[in-house]
Amino acid sequence: MNPNITYPSKGHIDVDNFLLIRRCLTTAEDPELTVCYGLQELFLVRDMLYSYPRSFKFPNANPHTWPEFMPILDRISNQIHLDNISQSWFNVSKQSGFMQSHSHLLAISSVLVYYPRLENNHTSIEFLIENEWIPVPCISGDWLHFPKEMEHRVPAGPDNSGRISISINL
């Protein structure tokens, strides 16, 4: 590893995510709080339910305000300064779901991603480091913290259905 290159920080929280997963799935069914872009639509995410577009208008579309997410935020706050949360949202992937390359320029300084549900068959998030896409394997309960400018993506896989992530702009 090159010490002059920024890599994402990674941690794990051993916690039961059942209530948080249920809240994500229930909220994903609410068309007022969630958007679904299909495979034919040209957008950043495809074949995925997510609350990002609605999180600007509806506080309930921001998982960092949910009581089900508080125990996780409490544990992460021991390692990362979380006072400057500007926005959060969740992503629930369908079978062919993927997310194109992007960064989080609307964040103040950085991004936190938490995985309530991530199975072995789901594709790994990838980060663009020194012009090369580097996969960062994660499991349920993992979190990643990285600068807002860091390009990342989630490629399509054979079956990404049920993959749930929560993103927070800090």
MOPE-V53294 format. One record per residue. N is the residue number from 1. PSI is psi as a letter, one per 30 degrees, with the letter a starting at -180 (* if undefined). Layout:
n:psi
N:PSI
N:PSI
This chain:
n:psi
1:k
2:k
3:f
4:f
5:k
6:k
7:l
8:k
9:k
10:k
11:l
12:k
13:j
14:j
15:l
16:j
17:g
18:e
19:e
20:e
21:e
22:e
23:e
24:e
25:e
26:e
27:e
28:f
29:f
30:j
31:f
32:f
33:f
34:k
35:k
36:k
37:k
38:l
39:f
40:f
41:k
42:j
43:l
44:e
45:k
46:k
47:h
48:k
49:k
50:l
51:g
52:e
53:e
54:f
55:f
56:e
57:e
58:j
59:e
60:f
61:f
62:j
63:f
64:f
65:f
66:k
67:f
68:f
69:f
70:e
71:e
72:e
73:e
74:e
75:e
76:e
77:f
78:f
79:f
80:k
81:j
82:g
83:f
84:h
85:k
86:f
87:l
88:l
89:l
90:l
91:k
92:j
93:k
94:a
95:e
96:g
97:k
98:l
99:k
100:l
101:k
102:l
103:a
104:i
105:f
106:f
107:l
108:e
109:e
110:l
111:k
112:k
113:k
114:k
115:j
116:e
117:j
118:j
119:l
120:e
121:f
122:k
123:l
124:k
125:k
126:k
127:k
128:j
129:j
130:h
131:g
132:k
133:j
134:j
135:k
136:j
137:k
138:l
139:l
140:k
141:f
142:l
143:l
144:k
145:k
146:l
147:k
148:f
149:f
150:j
151:k
152:l
153:l
154:j
155:l
156:k
157:a
158:e
159:j
160:g
161:k
162:f
163:k
164:k
165:l
166:k
167:k
168:k
169:k
170:*
